[in-house]
Amino acid sequence: MAGAAQVPTSFGRELRVCLRCSLMKTYDQFKENGCENCLFFNMDKDHDRVLECTTPNFAGVISCMDPTSSWASRWLRISKFVPGCYALTVTGELSEEMQAICDDNNIRYVPRS
């Protein structure tokens, strides 16, 4: 796992959120570097995965510098993720294929809505 996630370079319509971990970045950032929490999705190697594993449908944002000691990050279930910007709520779920990839990597998937 990386040390910290990239901070979104823009807060406009190009923002997307990972459906597994709620990490928020621009489409281009996911396409170039993938998701720092969900490296097994290989979004940086398969650009169609960015659209499969992320959504533009979310509400709110929290920036967490030290998720391990934040009560808010524990409440949002992001305390084991890298520092970064996260959505408060996410609309949508991973496809069955992506859920199977989580299972193959011994990662428990819980929809974030």
N, C-alpha and C positions, 0 to 999 in steps of 0.2 A: 504494500500500500504506500502511496506517495506521502510526502510530508505535509502538504497542504494543497487544496484545490485552487485552480485559477479563479480569480475574481472576475465576474462578468465584465466584459469590456464595454457593454452597452446595456441599458435597462429599457429598451424599446420592445417592439413586437418580435424581434428575433430571439428572445429568451426562450429557453426550453428547460424542462426539469426531468431528471432521471426518474423513471417510473418505479424503480426499486428503492433508491435511497433519498430521493427528493433534492439532489444536488442541482443547483441552478447555474447555467452557463449559456452562452449564445450557441446557436446551431454550429457556427464555424469552430468554436472552441471544442465542442464535443467531437466534431468531424476530425479536427487536427490532433487532439490529445485524448479522446475518450473520456470516460468517467473515472476519476481517481479512486472511487469506492468500488466500482464494478468493472475492474480490468478484464474479467472473464467474458464480458460482452464484446470485447474487441471492436468498439465503435470506431476507433481510429483506423482500423484495417478494412472495415466493411461499412461504407457510408449509408447503406440502406438501414443498417442497425440503429443509426442515430434516430431515424424516424420511428423505428419499431420500439426502441427502448426509452424514448423521451416524449414529452408532451408539452404543448404550449398552454395547456389548461391547468392553471394553478392559482392559488390566492395567497397573498402575504409573502413576506421574506424575513428570514432571520440570518444574521451573520454570526457565526460561532468561531471564536479564536481558540477556545480550549473546550471542546465538546465533552471531554471526560469529567470536567468539574462543574458543568453548567446544569442547573436543575431544568432549564428550558430544553436543553438538548436531550436530557433523559426523558422528559415528558413527550418530546417529539420523536423519540426512538432514533436519535442520530448521535448518541454519545460515543459510539464505537467507530464513527466515520471521521474522515479527515476534516480539519478546519476549513471552512468555506461558507458560501451563501446557500441557504436551503429554503425551499417553499414550506409554508405552514400547512397547506392542504393541497392535495394533488387529485385531479380528476382523471381517471383512466386506470387500466390494468395492463400488465404485461401479457403478451400472447402466450398460448400454451407452449409454443416452441421455446420462447425465452424463459418461461417458468421451468421447463425441462433443463435448460442450461444452468439455471440456479441450482436445481436438484443435483445435476451432475457434478457441480462444484461444492456440494454440501453447504449451500447457502439457503437459509430459510427465507422464502418470499412471503411478505405480508403486504397486501395492497395498502397504499398510503392515504387513501381517502378518508 
